[in-house]
Amino acid sequence: MSSKVSFFSAFFGVCSGVAVFERLRGQSWGRTIIHVILLGVLCTLCITSGELRREKPRIRASAAAFSAVFGDRVLNAPEGLVPAKEPARTRSIVLPGKGLLCYFPAGKATLLPKNVEDHSFFIFWAPRGFATVVPGDPGTWIANIVTPGKNKVEFSGNRVVSSAGLARLPLASPWNWELPGRESFTVSELAAAFTGVLRIGLAFHNLLLTVLLPFIYTAVFVGVFRLTASSRRPRRLTYAEFWKIGLYAGFPALAVASVFPALDLPLFSFGTVYMAGLVIYWLYVSSRLERELAEQLPQEAGHE
């Protein structure tokens, strides 16, 4: 049995009742997967928009703090990328999320705070090198270093260092950044670039969350159900139909769960809300279909 139900018919149908599931169980796998991806994209837009709305004031505050400490622009000078204000002085500013931006004009990570573990991340800035540093295993940090090379930009990849090793990160290069036609970058341009990178990063993370999670959760549930619930297994639904029903039964839960990170609601996480809504609705729908199919069999036998 094969049927075709459009995305919006499927979404509004599963949110308003169970009648549409009779057709959805015969939906092709290709169409089902496309529908899950489409809903994931819509939920990603919702979550990412809410997260960016909360982050933009913090970005503006950080840009204002940067301008106050380093000046209103970054210069592309012969010695590298340096602040317009006092380019030879080492200093730092606090970033949102317990981060720290440190500027080292000599290319050596000096003047680090005594308790580096009190910070969630670091950004090291030298005229000819940058590094991002995030916590790793206890007592270690994961550093990624970017420096100019000969006709290319060199990336170090993940480097695991100790707290003491942070001061020895190589942030200097014999080469300079190749930025033809750009003598400087304004703080507003840098803030816009950072916002764009953040938007892409959040969207990618949220897309993985809203698309992969339904497949992983439902696959695990079908597998466990098949192995441990032999007395209650679907008798008239195939496991493929049971899985498709589960994916569609998760649509309302996925939409509601997306509101929690979008609005930064307390108490429950995205995964908790999705799992609870999925399991309750899925079991109800599958039981309802099993009962309806069982009632249809005597009627079909009587017609014969």
C-alpha positions in Angstrom: 0.0 0.0 0.0 1.4 3.4 -1.0 -0.1 6.8 -0.4 1.0 10.4 -0.9 0.4 13.0 1.8 1.8 16.5 1.4 4.0 18.0 4.1 1.5 20.5 5.4 -1.4 18.0 5.3 0.7 15.5 7.3 1.8 18.1 9.8 -1.6 19.7 10.5 -3.2 16.2 10.3 -1.0 14.7 13.0 -1.5 17.8 15.2 -5.3 17.7 14.9 -6.1 14.0 15.2 -5.1 10.4 14.3 -7.1 9.8 11.1 -4.2 10.8 8.8 -2.0 8.1 10.2 -3.9 5.4 8.3 -2.5 7.1 5.1 0.9 8.0 6.6 1.8 4.4 7.4 1.8 3.7 3.7 3.9 6.8 2.9 7.1 6.1 1.0 10.3 6.3 2.9 11.7 9.0 0.6 8.7 11.3 1.2 8.8 10.5 5.0 12.4 11.5 5.2 11.9 14.7 3.3 9.0 15.6 5.6 11.2 15.1 8.7 13.9 17.2 7.1 11.5 20.0 6.2 10.1 20.2 9.7 13.7 20.1 11.1 14.6 23.1 8.9 11.5 25.1 10.1 12.3 24.3 13.7 15.9 25.2 13.1 14.9 28.6 11.9 12.7 29.1 14.9 15.4 28.0 17.4 18.2 29.9 15.7 16.2 33.1 15.5 15.4 33.0 19.2 19.0 32.3 20.2 20.3 35.1 18.0 17.8 37.5 19.4 19.3 36.9 22.9 22.9 37.0 21.7 22.7 40.3 19.7 22.6 42.5 22.8 25.6 40.7 24.2 27.4 41.1 20.9 26.6 44.8 20.8 27.9 45.2 24.4 31.1 43.3 23.5 31.6 45.5 20.5 31.2 48.6 22.7 33.7 47.2 25.2 36.1 46.4 22.4 35.9 50.0 21.0 36.6 51.4 24.4 39.7 49.3 25.0 41.1 48.8 21.5 39.7 51.7 19.5 37.0 51.7 16.8 38.9 49.7 14.2 41.6 47.1 13.6 44.5 48.2 11.4 46.1 46.1 8.7 49.6 47.4 9.5 53.1 46.2 8.3 53.5 44.4 11.7 50.1 42.6 11.3 46.6 43.1 12.5 46.8 45.6 15.4 44.2 47.7 17.3 44.0 51.4 16.4 44.4 52.4 20.0 47.8 51.7 21.7 48.9 48.8 19.4 52.0 48.1 21.5 50.2 47.6 24.9 49.1 44.1 26.2 45.6 44.1 27.6 42.4 42.0 27.7 38.6 42.4 27.9 35.9 40.1 29.3 33.6 38.5 26.9 30.1 37.1 27.4 29.9 33.6 28.8 33.0 34.0 31.1 35.3 34.4 28.1 38.4 36.5 27.8 39.9 38.2 24.8 43.7 38.8 25.3 45.8 40.9 23.0 49.6 40.1 22.9 51.5 42.6 20.6 54.7 40.6 20.9 53.1 37.3 19.9 53.6 35.6 23.3 50.7 34.8 25.6 51.8 36.8 28.6 49.7 38.4 31.3 47.3 35.5 31.7 45.0 35.5 34.7 46.2 33.5 37.7 43.1 31.3 37.8 42.7 30.5 34.1 40.2 27.7 35.1 37.7 30.4 36.1 37.2 31.2 32.5 35.1 29.2 30.0 37.1 30.1 26.9 39.9 32.4 25.6 40.6 34.2 22.4 44.2 35.1 22.0 45.0 37.9 19.5 48.5 38.7 18.2 49.4 40.8 15.2 50.3 37.7 13.2 48.3 35.0 14.9 45.0 34.1 16.6 44.0 31.2 18.9 40.8 30.0 20.4 41.1 28.0 23.6 38.3 26.0 25.2 38.4 23.5 28.2 39.3 19.9 27.5 39.7 17.1 30.0 40.3 18.3 33.6 43.5 20.4 33.8 43.8 20.7 30.0 42.7 23.0 27.2 42.1 22.5 23.5 43.7 25.3 21.4 43.2 26.0 17.7 45.8 28.4 16.2 45.5 30.4 13.0 48.6 32.1 11.6 49.5 33.5 8.2 51.8 31.4 6.0 53.4 31.8 2.6 50.5 32.4 0.2 48.1 30.6 2.6 46.5 30.6 6.0 47.8 27.9 8.4 45.6 26.1 10.9 47.1 24.1 13.7 44.1 21.9 14.4 43.2 20.8 17.9 46.2 21.0 20.3 45.8 19.8 23.8 47.8 21.9 26.3 48.0 22.4 30.0 47.2 25.6 31.8 50.9 26.4 31.9 51.3 25.6 28.3 48.9 28.3 27.2 51.7 30.8 27.7 53.8 28.9 25.1 51.3 28.9 22.2 53.0 30.0 19.0 51.1 33.2 18.0 53.9 34.7 15.8 54.6 34.1 12.2 57.3 35.4 9.8 54.6 36.0 7.3 51.9 38.7 7.3 48.2 38.5 6.5 47.5 39.0 2.8 44.5 41.4 2.8 44.9 43.4 -0.3 42.8 46.6 -0.5 41.9 46.6 3.2 43.7 49.0 5.4 41.4 48.5 8.4 38.3 46.8 9.7 35.7 48.7 11.7 34.3 47.2 14.9 30.8 47.2 13.4 32.2 45.1 10.4 33.8 42.7 12.8 30.7 42.4 14.9 28.6 41.7 11.8 31.1 39.0 10.7 31.0 37.4 14.1 27.2 37.5 14.1 27.2 35.8 10.7 29.6 33.0 11.8 27.5 32.6 15.0 24.3 32.3 12.9 25.9 29.6 10.7 27.2 27.7 13.7 23.9 27.8 15.6 21.9 26.8 12.5 24.2 23.8 11.8 23.9 22.6 15.4 20.2 23.1 15.6 19.7 21.4 12.2 21.6 18.3 13.4 19.5 18.4 16.6 16.1 18.6 14.9 16.8 16.3 12.0 19.0 13.6 13.5 17.3 13.3 16.9 13.9 12.1 15.5 15.6 9.3 13.5 17.9 8.3 16.4 15.2 8.3 19.1 12.6 6.4 16.9 15.2 3.9 15.7 16.3 3.1 19.2 12.7 2.8 20.4 11.8 0.5 17.5 14.9 -1.7 18.1 14.2 -1.9 21.9 10.5 -2.6 21.2 11.4 -5.4 18.8 13.9 -7.0 21.2 12.1 -6.7 24.5 8.3 -6.4 23.8 7.6 -9.5 21.8 4.2 -10.0 23.5 3.2 -6.4 22.7 4.8 -6.1 19.3 2.8 -4.6 16.4 0.8 -7.5 15.0 -0.9 -5.9 12.1 1.6 -3.0 11.5 4.9 -3.9 10.0 8.0 -2.5 11.8 8.5 -0.1 8.8 5.0 1.2 9.2 5.5 1.4 13.0 8.7 3.4 12.5 7.0 5.8 10.0 4.1 6.4 12.4 6.7 7.2 15.1 8.4 9.8 13.0 5.2 11.5 12.2 3.9 11.1 15.8 6.9 13.1 16.8 5.9 16.2 14.7 3.9 17.9 17.4 6.5 17.1 20.0 9.3 18.5 17.8 7.4 21.7 17.2 6.7 22.2 20.9 10.2 21.2 22.0 11.7 23.8 19.7 9.9 26.6 21.6 12.0 25.8 24.7 15.4 26.7 23.3 14.0 29.4 21.1 12.5 31.2 24.1 15.0 29.9 26.6 12.3 28.4 28.7 13.2 26.8 32.1 12.7 23.4 33.6 12.8 21.1 30.5 15.3 20.6 27.7 14.6 20.1 24.0 15.3 16.4 24.2 13.1 15.8 27.3 10.1 17.5 25.8 10.5 15.7 22.5 11.0 12.3 24.0 8.0 12.6 26.3 5.6 13.9 23.6 6.9 11.3 21.1 6.5 8.2 23.2 3.0 9.1 24.5 1.5 10.1 21.2 3.3 7.3 19.3 2.0 4.5 21.6 -1.5 6.0 21.5 -1.6 6.2 17.7 -0.1 2.7 17.1 -2.6 1.2 19.6 -5.4 3.0 17.9 -4.3 1.8 14.5 -3.9 -1.8 15.7 -7.4 -1.8 17.1 -8.9 -0.3 13.9 -7.1 -2.8 11.7 -8.2 -5.7 13.9 -11.8 -4.5 13.5 -11.4 -4.3 9.7 -10.3 -7.9 9.4 -13.7 -9.6 10.3 -15.5 -7.2 8.0 -13.2 -8.0 5.1 -13.6 -11.7 5.9 -17.4 -11.4 5.9 -17.4 -9.7 2.5 -15.4 -12.6 1.1 
